[in-house]
Amino acid sequence: MAPPPLSRRGVLTGGAASLGTALTPTAAQAAQTTHQEHRPKKAVVFRDVRPFAAKEAVDLTVIDGRISDEPAPRGARVIDGGGRIALPTLVDAHIHPDKTTWGSDWITRKPASGIADYCAQDVEVFRTQRRPVGERAYGLMAHAVTRGTRAMRAHADVAPAYGLAGVEGVAEARERLTDALDVQIVAFPQHGVIRTPGTAKLLKDAARSGLIDMVGGIDPISFDQAVDEQLDLLFDLADRYDVGVDIHLHDRDEKGTKVLRGIVERTRALSLRGKVTVSHVFCLPFLEKEELDSMAGDLADLDIALTTVAPNESLVLPITKLQEHGVRVGLGSDGVRDSWSPFGNADMLHRAHILGWITDVRLDGELTACYEVGAHGGADVLGLDRADFSAGAPADFMLVQGECVPQVVVDMPRRDVVVHGGQIVARDGELT
């Protein structure tokens, strides 16, 4: 079973409490249904827009946050799209907003030779930032909204050096953006699960807190040096507290494939089909065709999702081949202006552009596919409905000036209007 879609908060549902009388469950349900049927519908018409750069402009009717093929009800608000292209907003399937220095003073980074060095610098940055995690994360996540991001999976570090400050800060930012952005939070043990005493308890505390959607892991062999102990712990937490699993896997050799097989075995044994994601998965691009096909078949059979941040030509996932097997693959930003790198901007259109650049695509279909990985691929990974403009689809889209989707991927025009749940949440690069 795929991860449950994140709820669209703020939608009126009615209910017995508003009727002021004590009702039996059956009567309450009937009253709620009647109330919903007769309550005013929130309707908006986006006039003169071109979904997916269609040649002919149309009027998009949105009712209660969803695309509708019904006539707009009387009194619907009308917004003129001016002939702009309408494109699904994008999903950032892998980002670390708790680490960011976005909106803060420039930091000078030191040389680093491995994950342990980066972790030490993370702690130093955390201790020297004047702004708390919640404020920094909010600034970055709000910026992502203005660039056309509808949802994200946010990895927040959990370690004795921070406690649950990262998780709590990202959850605070999520709450502030509740009407503009859907967010899943991963409790991510960047410092290792087993090698850093105290982390396992923090992961358990996070899973019990109700703030997170998934528990994370990191390189069980090469970094944690405790493959079975780490995987057993993570999958036990997922099974016990009904959360998902999202594991960072950077190993490029047989260590990576060994971990991947361990993930497959545990997903099957605990019936966690559709609730497991593996991020980066640098070992897959190096597999021979026969082994890749076999691994992709196992991943698809258990609906284990993958994410890539398109780091370079050799480490990007073989997305098309994986999708041919039915594997869900999403695209993400990774770190943004943190101790690991001065780069990053949380702009998923830019990330789709980078994906096309490093894979050396040039055909229109290939460029469009880069966009679709960022939009539909990410939605699939997070368990969200695709924002594909079909009747009933979420009204999550953006309006841009342009000729066609491939040209938008290449030129990355300004996001003139960003719509989430049928409401304008950003205009001309600013939150509304």
Buried (B, 14 or more C-beta within 10 A) or exposed (E): EBBEBBEBEEEEEBBBEEBEEEBEEEEBEEBBEEBBEEEEEBBBBBBBBBBBBEEEBBEBBBBBBBBBEEEBBEEBEEBEBEEBBBBBBBBBBBBBBBBBBBBBEEBEBEEBEEBEBBBBBBBBBBEEBEBEBBBBBBBBBBBBBBBBBBBBBBBBBBBEBBBBBBBBBBBBBBEBBEEBBBBBBBBBBBBBBBBBEEBBEBBBBBBEBEBBBBBBBBBBBBBBEBBEBBBBBBBBBBBEBEBBBBBBBBBBEEBBBBBBEBBBBBBBEBEBBBBBBBBBBBBBBBBEEEEBEEBBEBBBBBBBBBBBBBBEEEBBBBBEBBBEBEBBBBBBBBBBBBBBEEEBBBBBBBBBBBBBBBBEBEEEEBBBBBBBBBBBBBBBBBBBBBBBBEEEBBBBBBBBEBEBBBBBBBEBBEBBBBBBBBBBBBBEEEEE
